[in-house]
Amino acid sequence: MPIIAANQLQPSYDVIVVGSGAGGGQSAYTLTMNGVKVLMLEAGRNYDPVTETAMFQTKGNAPLRGVDTPDKPFGFHDATVDGGWTVPGEPYTQASDDPDQEFKWWRPRMLGGRTNHWGRISLRNGPYDFKPYSRDGLGFDWPIAYADVAPYYDKVEMLVGVYGSNEGLENTPDSPEGILLPPPKARVGELLAKKHAAPMGISVIPIHRAILSVRQDADNIPAKLHPGNERAQRILAEAMRARAACFWATDCGRGCSIKANYQSTTVHLPPALATGNLDILPNAMAREVTVDQNGKATGVSFVDKTTGKEVSVKGRVVILAASSAESARILLNSQSARFPKGLSNSSGLVGKYIMDTVGANLGGQIPALENLPVHNEEGAGGHVYIPWWLYKEQAAGKLGFARGYHVEFASGRRMPAMGAGAGTKGYGSKYKEEVRRFYGSSMGFSGRGEMIPNEDSFCDLDPNVKDKWGIPVLRFHWKWSEHELRQAAHMQRTFVEIIEAMGGKPSKASLSGAQAIKKGGEIIHEVGGTIMGANSKKSVLNQYNQSWDIPNLFVNDGGGFASNADKNPTLTIMALAWRASDFILEEMRKGNL
């Protein structure tokens, strides 16, 4: 990839994009394919998964046998080559010493951001998810409906490649015929769970993942995505042909050297760079958005981490896509006499209403899965999942919590870690027999649920602490409501019921929601902080991710989410970024930007 240094910057760009992940990558792709000159600023280093991914190394080849460490919390081979919940020289603080009010902030410092490490689960928000306040009187409605976003879900699914099925379930949107790629077959443990969950009224269906189960249709998709733009069609077709189909070999969290899964670095950025309209500057730590005397954004001031010098670059439009909390931090730090509370903050809501996904896990050992013949069960995480099934009971007030969750699976014989197989301590042939017997007979269930935005969960600037470049850091305030705690307890009861129905023995369940629930930020789905809404008094952005206060400033990451449905947010981030970028193109054409 062509990467520039700070001394190679152009005097000005049409658009400056801060961040290179799902929102930043999608923004750069859409704009450059339509002829816009874009600068992308990335706080981390350059990264190319084609050359850097350790797809075939076992954990035995890694230092410490690949176990988790503070700087590699998902193991040595995880694709997050720099960053995590702890980043040297970049602290963040907690407003409370109460461990139940801790927020853990994940920050990958690398090109592609979080798209390098994620589960690739790509679920559409449904109609209920855009209008939750209208349904139960809690939280906020979005200023858009499912129908506004559906065409962009279609586009993103065709561009990145998403496998799955259409099941016609409530608030679990289907895709138009021909868009989804065929899902892989369910593993034996997943089929067993499906069999025993059905009598409980629980559907187990193929999950939607941004992974190529077959090669993309490079002959027809480009014309659908870029009608009338033959150059864009040629560039995209070439990029699609460079991607191979998955051969179900290694964990997607390592990255993918054959480009079978979606990463911004292998899907969005190569065609954007091929247009000749994109410059990428790594190691550029954004400090603030600069403005003129009229309050219009003029560009971005950043620290060049390679030299330690502060640099400013100009652009007609600024798009923040640095992750929701990081974008809020940039806005809060963009202070001046005109904007003493930071930019786009006339409502006082920048940093407010941050959300994460509600998470709780439970595993169990299933005797029926012991001593099974060996099959290839690697790659692509769980092949199935359980969508939320209790909408009617919830709407009737029978559950004690207002929003739902879905269930993800972990089963099969994956690449072994230390202690795999759960054999009795020992050695020799008897020990080996026990390991073979038990290995692959355990299943894990993970609930991923909706959090309702609340006034006690937000971030602001710490008045005393700065990072190594002298930039004030974020301070997090966090609190789960009773809705989330009861939801987590319900997850645990559900997992126990399914495991026992399968004839298994569950691990010790934490039936207390407060004990079962993961800390805020641990699921790495933080959204909000610059929420969109119908007016400037109660929101930061309008329905196009555009700042109410500064029309040439946009936030194209998860910051604009007015709620955080149980559906993983990445697909929606990309769809909204594409929609906002189309709006920017039209406003540029009209001369409004």
Secondary structure, DSSP 8 states (H G I E B T S, - for coil): -----GGG--SEEEEEEE--SHHHHHHHHHHHTTT--EEEE-SSB---HHHH---S--GGGSGGGG--BTTBTT-TT-S--SEES--TT---EES-S-GGG-B---EE-BTTGGGSSS--B-----HHHH-HHHHHS-S---SS-HHHHHHHHHHHHHHHT-B-----BTTB----TTTSB------HHHHHHHHHHGGGT---EE--BSB-SS---TTTHHHHHSTT-HHHHHHHHHHHHT-----S-S-GGG--TT--B--IIIIIHHHHHHTT-EEEE-SEEEEEEEE-TTS-EEEEEEEETTTTEEEEEEEEEEEE-S-HHHHHHHHHH---SS-TT-TT-TTS-TTBS-B--EEEEEEEE-GGGTT-------SSS-SEEE----HHHHHTT-SSSS--EEEEEE-S--S--TTTT---S--HHHHHHHHHHHTT-EEEEEEEE-B---TT-EEEEEEEEE-TTS-EEEEEE----HHHHHHHHHHHHHHHHHHHHTT-EE-----SHHHHS--BTTTS--B-SS-B-SSTTS-SB-TTSBBSS-TTEEE-SGGG-SSB-SS-SHHHHHHHHHHHHHHHHHHHHHT--
